[in-house]
Every structure is written in structure tokens, then in C-alpha cells.
């Protein structure tokens, strides 16, 4: 059964950053937020086996399964590759998730965080795609998909091999549209071309697009004084065709009410507003970068086999997008393919002798090592 996008709420309740009290999830607070969200006519709750150490799924039982009719809400959760050793682990974890959530089926079920290499290889080795279809046939899953953190090329290979996938969850926001590590724009284009519904995570980039430099916030406030800065990021994503649901990891009732107000009577961005977002993005990303053009003249003769352009790509991403995890993960993936670390540089100067941009590569690799090898 195909997903009816008209029935999907634009705003999804992400349960990765739930409010806490004394080091534990504040269930009473979660219940109030869930009630307000449902009362606003929205009903998509996204959790995972590993969120809050497994306690996010338990919060589903307390806030939803015990308190609301089953047909009044939808739950999405995920199977984690890093917890799988054998095929038997698939059912063991799945059954544990049903018990934790107090449910007898999941509306949406995802293979968690497919990326080039380890996680994707694990799902293939343990035949998790066929397993997911089997669970769907058993009525334990209504819709089957995956969340994705890999390259555009890998996404194409996965979709070509597994046309049975019904939806895909990706990171997308206006700051990351051209991010060379996240590749939000290209991932969106691939999925949209294939008419595959998308669930969007990190629309506000972990909260960083909810609070900008004062001069950038002033641009938004001048255009829509009554609207929050975060609402611009959410409306940007919500204006894109093919987006099924946009997840927001809401931790407070104020965040919940602000997001509900954005989506209750949703207004797509006008052409003038799109131009303003582009102006803000351009100014936000106007920070110094390493001027590497990735010609790779430096790599052939490197005695330590350091992939200098990829090292600089990771550093530039950290500078531009104010994030650490994804660039480091990308860098470690490059090293895992047999390339040297930035710290392996012996200062021979071969690279600097052939660099058309005349970059001080030795010094830049020392700086990179301080960011990436810690």
C-alpha cells in the first residue's frame, strides 16, 4: 500500500531530544507535549532503538500507547546496524522494540543510518531488506524504508538494488543544501526524481538555524516580525515538493507551540522569501576557507598517501557549517580506505611543490590534524 502523502502531517515529533528531569526523561512533560501535538491534528512520532539509551521507545508506551487510541497516532522506529551480529538479532531487537513501545505493529520502520561502508554492508550481509519485507507481510510493519547518511552515489546504488523501499529519511536544511559532506540538495534531487517520499531530519540543523548572528536574524525579523527564526528553516523544507514529514526534536513546550504555529496553517515560501533565505545562507557561509580546488596533484607523490583534498574538504565543512561529527566521520572514512591521517605528514614538501594554488599544505595539515585527529 503506497503512502498517502495527503494524510501525513508536515510536522513530525522527533523523540531524540526529549525533556529530562534529574537525568531521566520527564514523562509528564512528554505527555503534555504529545497531547498538544495530537490536539493540533498531527500524529507522526519518530523514535529509535538507541535514542535516550532505549528509553525514548519506552516513552512511546507511557505517553501514547497507554493513553491514546492506537489509530490516533503513528510511530516510526529504527533497526541499528551496530547492534546486529547475526540474523537472529533482527527479530530479537524488533520484538524488544514492540514491547518497549507497547505496540503490536509499527506504522513506519527504518534501517537506521545507512552510509557508505559498515552500516550498509551490515544490512546487506544480514539480508535486512528482505527481512523488512517479511515483517511487512506479517503485518508488523506498515511501511518500510531507511534513514541515510551516505553519498549521493551510494544512495543511487541502494535504490537501484532495493526498489521495494517506500520512503527515505535524509538530513536537509537550507544551510546544508550544498554541503559537500551532507549533500542535502543532491540527495533530495535523487529521491524527488524517483518520486520517493522523504522524511526530513535536522531541518533546523540541531537548533543552529534557530539562532543566527544578530544581523542575519534582523533580516528575517524585518520581513516577518511575528515569526521565529526557526520557522524560516522549517518553511524552507516544507516548501519542497515530495517532502512527507519534517522531524523536529522538540524539548520544550515553547518549541512545540512555535512549530505547531508554523505548520497549522502552512505557508510555503514566496519567491521573495526564497531570495531572502538565499541571501541569509550566503552571508552565513561567508567564512574563510582553504582554497583547495581538488586537482589532486598533491596526492600522487605523497609518501604517506594522505588524501589532502579530502582532508581540506572536511576542515572547510567544519568551518562553514559549524559541525564536528559529520566531517570527522567523513575524514575517518577516507582514512579507513587506506589513506594517511593529517598527522602522518612528514613535511617533505612534495605537495607544496606541485600545488597550483600555492597553498601552505604542511601548515594546513597540522591545523587539520588538530581538528580531526582528536
Buried (B, 14 or more C-beta within 10 A) or exposed (E): EEBEBEEBBBBBBBBBBBBBEEEEBBBEBBBBBBBBBBEBEBBBBBBBBBBBEBBBBBBBBBBBBEBBEBEEBBBBBBBBBEBBEEEEBBEEBBEEBBEBBBBEBBBBBBBBBBBBEEBBEBBBEBEBBEBBBBBBEEEBBBBBBBBBBBBBEBBBBBBEEBEEBBBBBBBBBBBBBBBBBBBBBBBBEBBBEBEBBBBBBBBBBBBBBBEBEEEBBEBBBEBBEEBBBBBBBBBBBBBBEBBBBBBBBBBEEEBBBBBBBBBEEEBEBEEEBBEBBEEBBEBBBEEEBBEBEBEEBBBEEBEBEBBBBBBBBBBBBBBBBBBEEBBBEBBBBBBEEEBBBBBBBEEEEBBBEBBEEEBEBBEBBBEBBEBBBE
